[in-house]
């Protein structure tokens, strides 16, 4: 694989990560809206199922945030590597 081909592959990977990030951000926004409604509904509930639901929602939000951090790190690494190639 030539340097030019590596650069082209890196550019494509960067583009795909950007698209993925937009999708994940949309999922995060929908999750926040849904979680807000669910948490409002569960507000006064002390049932075990309600607590499980709260924990599941919090974990889902953490996973979206973690995924976005990973995508951002990958994008930064691609950019840094591409810059090193010149």
Backbone atoms as SQL, in Angstrom:
CREATE TABLE atoms (id INTEGER PRIMARY KEY, chain TEXT, resi INTEGER, resn TEXT, atom TEXT, x REAL, y REAL, z REAL);
INSERT INTO atoms VALUES
  (1, 'A', 1, 'UNK', 'N', 0.854, -1.168, 0.000),
  (2, 'A', 1, 'UNK', 'CA', 0.000, 0.000, 0.000),
  (3, 'A', 1, 'UNK', 'C', 0.905, 1.238, 0.000),
  (4, 'A', 2, 'UNK', 'N', 0.619, 2.157, -0.903),
  (5, 'A', 2, 'UNK', 'CA', 1.417, 3.374, -1.010),
  (6, 'A', 2, 'UNK', 'C', 0.979, 4.390, 0.054),
  (7, 'A', 3, 'UNK', 'N', 1.806, 5.404, 0.237),
  (8, 'A', 3, 'UNK', 'CA', 1.471, 6.485, 1.178),
  (9, 'A', 3, 'UNK', 'C', 0.164, 7.152, 0.751),
  (10, 'A', 4, 'UNK', 'N', 0.005, 7.361, -0.544),
  (11, 'A', 4, 'UNK', 'CA', -1.222, 7.971, -1.051),
  (12, 'A', 4, 'UNK', 'C', -2.443, 7.141, -0.721),
  (13, 'A', 5, 'UNK', 'N', -2.319, 5.822, -0.838),
  (14, 'A', 5, 'UNK', 'CA', -3.437, 4.936, -0.507),
  (15, 'A', 5, 'UNK', 'C', -3.731, 4.956, 0.985),
  (16, 'A', 6, 'UNK', 'N', -2.699, 5.022, 1.796),
  (17, 'A', 6, 'UNK', 'CA', -2.885, 5.103, 3.246),
  (18, 'A', 6, 'UNK', 'C', -3.599, 6.411, 3.596),
  (19, 'A', 7, 'UNK', 'N', -3.164, 7.505, 2.991),
  (20, 'A', 7, 'UNK', 'CA', -3.818, 8.794, 3.235),
  (21, 'A', 7, 'UNK', 'C', -5.280, 8.756, 2.820),
  (22, 'A', 8, 'UNK', 'N', -5.558, 8.139, 1.684),
  (23, 'A', 8, 'UNK', 'CA', -6.945, 8.042, 1.214),
  (24, 'A', 8, 'UNK', 'C', -7.772, 7.197, 2.177),
  (25, 'A', 9, 'UNK', 'N', -7.202, 6.112, 2.666),
  (26, 'A', 9, 'UNK', 'CA', -7.913, 5.258, 3.626),
  (27, 'A', 9, 'UNK', 'C', -8.158, 6.006, 4.931),
  (28, 'A', 10, 'UNK', 'N', -7.178, 6.779, 5.371),
  (29, 'A', 10, 'UNK', 'CA', -7.340, 7.566, 6.586),
  (30, 'A', 10, 'UNK', 'C', -8.420, 8.630, 6.407),
  (31, 'A', 11, 'UNK', 'N', -8.447, 9.258, 5.243),
  (32, 'A', 11, 'UNK', 'CA', -9.474, 10.273, 4.976),
  (33, 'A', 11, 'UNK', 'C', -10.859, 9.641, 4.982),
  (34, 'A', 12, 'UNK', 'N', -10.973, 8.460, 4.406),
  (35, 'A', 12, 'UNK', 'CA', -12.267, 7.759, 4.403),
  (36, 'A', 12, 'UNK', 'C', -12.666, 7.352, 5.818),
  (37, 'A', 13, 'UNK', 'N', -11.717, 6.878, 6.590),
  (38, 'A', 13, 'UNK', 'CA', -12.005, 6.511, 7.984),
  (39, 'A', 13, 'UNK', 'C', -12.453, 7.736, 8.772),
  (40, 'A', 14, 'UNK', 'N', -11.808, 8.857, 8.542),
  (41, 'A', 14, 'UNK', 'CA', -12.172, 10.102, 9.225),
  (42, 'A', 14, 'UNK', 'C', -13.601, 10.503, 8.853),
  (43, 'A', 15, 'UNK', 'N', -13.922, 10.416, 7.572),
  (44, 'A', 15, 'UNK', 'CA', -15.265, 10.759, 7.109),
  (45, 'A', 15, 'UNK', 'C', -16.304, 9.837, 7.746),
  (46, 'A', 16, 'UNK', 'N', -16.006, 8.562, 7.793),
  (47, 'A', 16, 'UNK', 'CA', -16.950, 7.605, 8.382),
  (48, 'A', 16, 'UNK', 'C', -17.118, 7.842, 9.882),
  (49, 'A', 17, 'UNK', 'N', -16.040, 8.185, 10.569),
  (50, 'A', 17, 'UNK', 'CA', -16.142, 8.504, 11.990),
  (51, 'A', 17, 'UNK', 'C', -16.992, 9.750, 12.206),
  (52, 'A', 18, 'UNK', 'N', -16.834, 10.741, 11.335),
  (53, 'A', 18, 'UNK', 'CA', -17.668, 11.942, 11.435),
  (54, 'A', 18, 'UNK', 'C', -19.141, 11.597, 11.271),
  (55, 'A', 19, 'UNK', 'N', -19.452, 10.738, 10.309),
  (56, 'A', 19, 'UNK', 'CA', -20.840, 10.314, 10.108),
  (57, 'A', 19, 'UNK', 'C', -21.345, 9.544, 11.324),
  (58, 'A', 20, 'UNK', 'N', -20.504, 8.658, 11.833),
  (59, 'A', 20, 'UNK', 'CA', -20.880, 7.892, 13.017),
  (60, 'A', 20, 'UNK', 'C', -21.129, 8.791, 14.214),
  (61, 'A', 21, 'UNK', 'N', -20.296, 9.796, 14.369),
  (62, 'A', 21, 'UNK', 'CA', -20.449, 10.727, 15.482),
  (63, 'A', 21, 'UNK', 'C', -21.788, 11.448, 15.401),
  (64, 'A', 22, 'UNK', 'N', -22.154, 11.879, 14.205),
  (65, 'A', 22, 'UNK', 'CA', -23.445, 12.557, 14.028),
  (66, 'A', 22, 'UNK', 'C', -24.585, 11.617, 14.412),
  (67, 'A', 23, 'UNK', 'N', -24.486, 10.368, 13.987),
  (68, 'A', 23, 'UNK', 'CA', -25.520, 9.388, 14.326),
  (69, 'A', 23, 'UNK', 'C', -25.595, 9.160, 15.828),
  (70, 'A', 24, 'UNK', 'N', -24.451, 8.986, 16.460),
  (71, 'A', 24, 'UNK', 'CA', -24.416, 8.732, 17.905),
  (72, 'A', 24, 'UNK', 'C', -24.925, 9.943, 18.680),
  (73, 'A', 25, 'UNK', 'N', -24.574, 11.140, 18.221),
  (74, 'A', 25, 'UNK', 'CA', -25.089, 12.343, 18.878),
  (75, 'A', 25, 'UNK', 'C', -26.618, 12.405, 18.777),
  (76, 'A', 26, 'UNK', 'N', -27.163, 11.992, 17.638),
  (77, 'A', 26, 'UNK', 'CA', -28.617, 11.940, 17.483),
  (78, 'A', 26, 'UNK', 'C', -29.243, 10.927, 18.426),
  (79, 'A', 27, 'UNK', 'N', -28.592, 9.790, 18.563),
  (80, 'A', 27, 'UNK', 'CA', -29.067, 8.775, 19.497),
  (81, 'A', 27, 'UNK', 'C', -29.023, 9.329, 20.922),
  (82, 'A', 28, 'UNK', 'N', -27.942, 10.024, 21.248),
  (83, 'A', 28, 'UNK', 'CA', -27.814, 10.612, 22.579),
  (84, 'A', 28, 'UNK', 'C', -28.900, 11.631, 22.863),
  (85, 'A', 29, 'UNK', 'N', -29.218, 12.446, 21.870),
  (86, 'A', 29, 'UNK', 'CA', -30.273, 13.454, 22.053),
  (87, 'A', 29, 'UNK', 'C', -31.624, 12.783, 22.272),
  (88, 'A', 30, 'UNK', 'N', -31.906, 11.753, 21.477),
  (89, 'A', 30, 'UNK', 'CA', -33.172, 11.023, 21.642),
  (90, 'A', 30, 'UNK', 'C', -33.212, 10.320, 22.995),
  (91, 'A', 31, 'UNK', 'N', -32.083, 9.767, 23.410),
  (92, 'A', 31, 'UNK', 'CA', -32.007, 9.094, 24.702),
  (93, 'A', 31, 'UNK', 'C', -32.241, 10.083, 25.835),
  (94, 'A', 32, 'UNK', 'N', -31.642, 11.261, 25.750),
  (95, 'A', 32, 'UNK', 'CA', -31.844, 12.265, 26.799),
  (96, 'A', 32, 'UNK', 'C', -33.312, 12.655, 26.913),
  (97, 'A', 33, 'UNK', 'N', -33.956, 12.832, 25.780),
  (98, 'A', 33, 'UNK', 'CA', -35.377, 13.191, 25.805),
  (99, 'A', 33, 'UNK', 'C', -36.208, 12.061, 26.411),
  (100, 'A', 34, 'UNK', 'N', -35.945, 10.850, 25.967),
  (101, 'A', 34, 'UNK', 'CA', -36.672, 9.698, 26.477),
  (102, 'A', 34, 'UNK', 'C', -36.401, 9.482, 27.960),
  (103, 'A', 35, 'UNK', 'N', -35.143, 9.606, 28.347),
  (104, 'A', 35, 'UNK', 'CA', -34.775, 9.420, 29.749),
  (105, 'A', 35, 'UNK', 'C', -35.457, 10.475, 30.615),
  (106, 'A', 36, 'UNK', 'N', -35.507, 11.706, 30.127),
  (107, 'A', 36, 'UNK', 'CA', -36.179, 12.757, 30.888),
  (108, 'A', 36, 'UNK', 'C', -37.640, 12.438, 31.138),
  (109, 'A', 37, 'UNK', 'N', -38.309, 11.970, 30.102),
  (110, 'A', 37, 'UNK', 'CA', -39.715, 11.601, 30.251),
  (111, 'A', 37, 'UNK', 'C', -39.877, 10.407, 31.192),
  (112, 'A', 38, 'UNK', 'N', -39.029, 9.406, 31.016),
  (113, 'A', 38, 'UNK', 'CA', -39.116, 8.212, 31.863),
  (114, 'A', 38, 'UNK', 'C', -38.829, 8.552, 33.325),
  (115, 'A', 39, 'UNK', 'N', -37.802, 9.350, 33.546),
  (116, 'A', 39, 'UNK', 'CA', -37.456, 9.709, 34.927),
  (117, 'A', 39, 'UNK', 'C', -38.548, 10.552, 35.573),
  (118, 'A', 40, 'UNK', 'N', -39.182, 11.404, 34.795),
  (119, 'A', 40, 'UNK', 'CA', -40.300, 12.185, 35.333),
  (120, 'A', 40, 'UNK', 'C', -41.450, 11.256, 35.716),
  (121, 'A', 41, 'UNK', 'N', -41.680, 10.256, 34.901),
  (122, 'A', 41, 'UNK', 'CA', -42.746, 9.294, 35.185),
  (123, 'A', 41, 'UNK', 'C', -42.428, 8.477, 36.423),
  (124, 'A', 42, 'UNK', 'N', -41.160, 8.145, 36.601),
  (125, 'A', 42, 'UNK', 'CA', -40.738, 7.295, 37.721),
  (126, 'A', 42, 'UNK', 'C', -40.403, 8.094, 38.979),
  (127, 'A', 43, 'UNK', 'N', -40.572, 9.388, 38.924),
  (128, 'A', 43, 'UNK', 'CA', -40.084, 10.286, 39.964),
  (129, 'A', 43, 'UNK', 'C', -40.360, 9.825, 41.394),
  (130, 'A', 44, 'UNK', 'N', -41.579, 9.525, 41.723),
  (131, 'A', 44, 'UNK', 'CA', -41.933, 9.174, 43.103),
  (132, 'A', 44, 'UNK', 'C', -41.962, 7.669, 43.374),
  (133, 'A', 45, 'UNK', 'N', -41.656, 6.898, 42.366),
  (134, 'A', 45, 'UNK', 'CA', -41.754, 5.448, 42.537),
  (135, 'A', 45, 'UNK', 'C', -40.570, 4.909, 43.339),
  (136, 'A', 46, 'UNK', 'N', -40.864, 4.043, 44.268),
  (137, 'A', 46, 'UNK', 'CA', -39.839, 3.389, 45.081),
  (138, 'A', 46, 'UNK', 'C', -39.724, 1.902, 44.733),
  (139, 'A', 47, 'UNK', 'N', -40.443, 1.490, 43.729),
  (140, 'A', 47, 'UNK', 'CA', -40.425, 0.074, 43.339),
  (141, 'A', 47, 'UNK', 'C', -39.057, -0.313, 42.792),
  (142, 'A', 48, 'UNK', 'N', -38.712, -1.571, 42.954),
  (143, 'A', 48, 'UNK', 'CA', -37.421, -2.079, 42.472),
  (144, 'A', 48, 'UNK', 'C', -37.299, -1.920, 40.959),
  (145, 'A', 49, 'UNK', 'N', -38.402, -2.103, 40.251),
  (146, 'A', 49, 'UNK', 'CA', -38.385, -1.970, 38.793),
  (147, 'A', 49, 'UNK', 'C', -38.054, -0.542, 38.375),
  (148, 'A', 50, 'UNK', 'N', -38.558, 0.414, 39.143),
  (149, 'A', 50, 'UNK', 'CA', -38.283, 1.820, 38.846),
  (150, 'A', 50, 'UNK', 'C', -36.801, 2.118, 39.048),
  (151, 'A', 51, 'UNK', 'N', -36.240, 1.605, 40.113),
  (152, 'A', 51, 'UNK', 'CA', -34.816, 1.815, 40.371),
  (153, 'A', 51, 'UNK', 'C', -33.969, 1.145, 39.294),
  (154, 'A', 52, 'UNK', 'N', -34.364, -0.035, 38.871),
  (155, 'A', 52, 'UNK', 'CA', -33.651, -0.721, 37.784),
  (156, 'A', 52, 'UNK', 'C', -33.713, 0.094, 36.499),
  (157, 'A', 53, 'UNK', 'N', -34.873, 0.670, 36.230),
  (158, 'A', 53, 'UNK', 'CA', -35.036, 1.497, 35.035),
  (159, 'A', 53, 'UNK', 'C', -34.147, 2.737, 35.114),
  (160, 'A', 54, 'UNK', 'N', -34.084, 3.371, 36.276),
  (161, 'A', 54, 'UNK', 'CA', -33.222, 4.541, 36.453),
  (162, 'A', 54, 'UNK', 'C', -31.758, 4.189, 36.193),
  (163, 'A', 55, 'UNK', 'N', -31.345, 3.060, 36.745),
  (164, 'A', 55, 'UNK', 'CA', -29.963, 2.619, 36.561),
  (165, 'A', 55, 'UNK', 'C', -29.670, 2.293, 35.098),
  (166, 'A', 56, 'UNK', 'N', -30.619, 1.650, 34.433),
  (167, 'A', 56, 'UNK', 'CA', -30.433, 1.310, 33.024),
  (168, 'A', 56, 'UNK', 'C', -30.332, 2.564, 32.162),
  (169, 'A', 57, 'UNK', 'N', -31.160, 3.550, 32.453),
  (170, 'A', 57, 'UNK', 'CA', -31.095, 4.805, 31.712),
  (171, 'A', 57, 'UNK', 'C', -29.760, 5.517, 31.939),
  (172, 'A', 58, 'UNK', 'N', -29.315, 5.553, 33.167),
  (173, 'A', 58, 'UNK', 'CA', -28.029, 6.192, 33.477),
  (174, 'A', 58, 'UNK', 'C', -26.887, 5.470, 32.761),
  (175, 'A', 59, 'UNK', 'N', -26.939, 4.154, 32.741),
  (176, 'A', 59, 'UNK', 'CA', -25.901, 3.365, 32.062),
  (177, 'A', 59, 'UNK', 'C', -25.940, 3.621, 30.554),
  (178, 'A', 60, 'UNK', 'N', -27.107, 3.726, 29.985),
  (179, 'A', 60, 'UNK', 'CA', -27.224, 4.007, 28.552),
  (180, 'A', 60, 'UNK', 'C', -26.613, 5.366, 28.216),
  (181, 'A', 61, 'UNK', 'N', -26.877, 6.356, 29.041),
  (182, 'A', 61, 'UNK', 'CA', -26.298, 7.690, 28.829),
  (183, 'A', 61, 'UNK', 'C', -24.776, 7.618, 28.934),
  (184, 'A', 62, 'UNK', 'N', -24.264, 6.899, 29.924),
  (185, 'A', 62, 'UNK', 'CA', -22.807, 6.753, 30.077),
  (186, 'A', 62, 'UNK', 'C', -22.198, 6.068, 28.858),
  (187, 'A', 63, 'UNK', 'N', -22.885, 5.066, 28.316),
  (188, 'A', 63, 'UNK', 'CA', -22.371, 4.356, 27.141),
  (189, 'A', 63, 'UNK', 'C', -22.304, 5.261, 25.922),
  (190, 'A', 64, 'UNK', 'N', -23.315, 6.087, 25.731),
  (191, 'A', 64, 'UNK', 'CA', -23.297, 7.034, 24.611),
  (192, 'A', 64, 'UNK', 'C', -22.132, 8.002, 24.787),
  (193, 'A', 65, 'UNK', 'N', -21.960, 8.532, 25.982),
  (194, 'A', 65, 'UNK', 'CA', -20.859, 9.459, 26.249),
  (195, 'A', 65, 'UNK', 'C', -19.505, 8.789, 26.026),
  (196, 'A', 66, 'UNK', 'N', -19.376, 7.554, 26.486),
  (197, 'A', 66, 'UNK', 'CA', -18.132, 6.803, 26.309),
  (198, 'A', 66, 'UNK', 'C', -17.846, 6.555, 24.824),
  (199, 'A', 67, 'UNK', 'N', -18.876, 6.206, 24.097),
  (200, 'A', 67, 'UNK', 'CA', -18.713, 5.960, 22.666),
  (201, 'A', 67, 'UNK', 'C', -18.276, 7.232, 21.954),
  (202, 'A', 68, 'UNK', 'N', -18.865, 8.364, 22.311),
  (203, 'A', 68, 'UNK', 'CA', -18.460, 9.630, 21.695),
  (204, 'A', 68, 'UNK', 'C', -17.009, 9.975, 22.029),
  (205, 'A', 69, 'UNK', 'N', -16.590, 9.700, 23.260),
  (206, 'A', 69, 'UNK', 'CA', -15.180, 9.943, 23.613),
  (207, 'A', 69, 'UNK', 'C', -14.257, 9.058, 22.770),
  (208, 'A', 70, 'UNK', 'N', -14.656, 7.819, 22.555),
  (209, 'A', 70, 'UNK', 'CA', -13.852, 6.895, 21.753),
  (210, 'A', 70, 'UNK', 'C', -13.773, 7.356, 20.305),
  (211, 'A', 71, 'UNK', 'N', -14.892, 7.780, 19.759),
  (212, 'A', 71, 'UNK', 'CA', -14.915, 8.282, 18.379),
  (213, 'A', 71, 'UNK', 'C', -14.043, 9.527, 18.262),
  (214, 'A', 72, 'UNK', 'N', -14.145, 10.427, 19.217),
  (215, 'A', 72, 'UNK', 'CA', -13.316, 11.640, 19.194),
  (216, 'A', 72, 'UNK', 'C', -11.832, 11.300, 19.274),
  (217, 'A', 73, 'UNK', 'N', -11.479, 10.360, 20.119),
  (218, 'A', 73, 'UNK', 'CA', -10.075, 9.949, 20.241),
  (219, 'A', 73, 'UNK', 'C', -9.590, 9.315, 18.940),
  (220, 'A', 74, 'UNK', 'N', -10.405, 8.486, 18.334),
  (221, 'A', 74, 'UNK', 'CA', -10.029, 7.857, 17.070),
  (222, 'A', 74, 'UNK', 'C', -9.829, 8.909, 15.987),
  (223, 'A', 75, 'UNK', 'N', -10.718, 9.883, 15.940),
  (224, 'A', 75, 'UNK', 'CA', -10.602, 10.951, 14.957),
  (225, 'A', 75, 'UNK', 'C', -9.312, 11.745, 15.167),
  (226, 'A', 76, 'UNK', 'N', -9.009, 12.052, 16.411),
  (227, 'A', 76, 'UNK', 'CA', -7.773, 12.775, 16.711),
  (228, 'A', 76, 'UNK', 'C', -6.547, 11.957, 16.320),
  (229, 'A', 77, 'UNK', 'N', -6.576, 10.665, 16.591),
  (230, 'A', 77, 'UNK', 'CA', -5.448, 9.803, 16.241),
  (231, 'A', 77, 'UNK', 'C', -5.269, 9.697, 14.733),
  (232, 'A', 78, 'UNK', 'N', -6.367, 9.602, 14.004),
  (233, 'A', 78, 'UNK', 'CA', -6.284, 9.560, 12.545),
  (234, 'A', 78, 'UNK', 'C', -5.666, 10.853, 12.029),
  (235, 'A', 79, 'UNK', 'N', -6.138, 11.968, 12.552),
  (236, 'A', 79, 'UNK', 'CA', -5.608, 13.268, 12.115),
  (237, 'A', 79, 'UNK', 'C', -4.117, 13.389, 12.415),
  (238, 'A', 80, 'UNK', 'N', -3.715, 12.960, 13.590),
  (239, 'A', 80, 'UNK', 'CA', -2.311, 13.034, 13.974),
  (240, 'A', 80, 'UNK', 'C', -1.453, 12.140, 13.079),
  (241, 'A', 81, 'UNK', 'N', -1.926, 10.934, 12.803),
  (242, 'A', 81, 'UNK', 'CA', -1.181, 10.010, 11.957),
  (243, 'A', 81, 'UNK', 'C', -1.082, 10.552, 10.529),
  (244, 'A', 82, 'UNK', 'N', -2.186, 11.083, 10.015),
  (245, 'A', 82, 'UNK', 'CA', -2.184, 11.649, 8.669),
  (246, 'A', 82, 'UNK', 'C', -1.210, 12.826, 8.588),
  (247, 'A', 83, 'UNK', 'N', -1.158, 13.623, 9.632),
  (248, 'A', 83, 'UNK', 'CA', -0.239, 14.766, 9.665),
  (249, 'A', 83, 'UNK', 'C', 1.208, 14.291, 9.651),
  (250, 'A', 84, 'UNK', 'N', 1.484, 13.209, 10.370),
  (251, 'A', 84, 'UNK', 'CA', 2.851, 12.651, 10.392),
  (252, 'A', 84, 'UNK', 'C', 3.258, 12.140, 9.013),
  (253, 'A', 85, 'UNK', 'N', 2.300, 11.649, 8.245),
  (254, 'A', 85, 'UNK', 'CA', 2.597, 11.143, 6.902),
  (255, 'A', 85, 'UNK', 'C', 2.903, 12.280, 5.925),
  (256, 'A', 86, 'UNK', 'N', 2.425, 13.467, 6.273),
  (257, 'A', 86, 'UNK', 'CA', 2.692, 14.638, 5.447),
  (258, 'A', 86, 'UNK', 'C', 1.671, 14.931, 4.417);
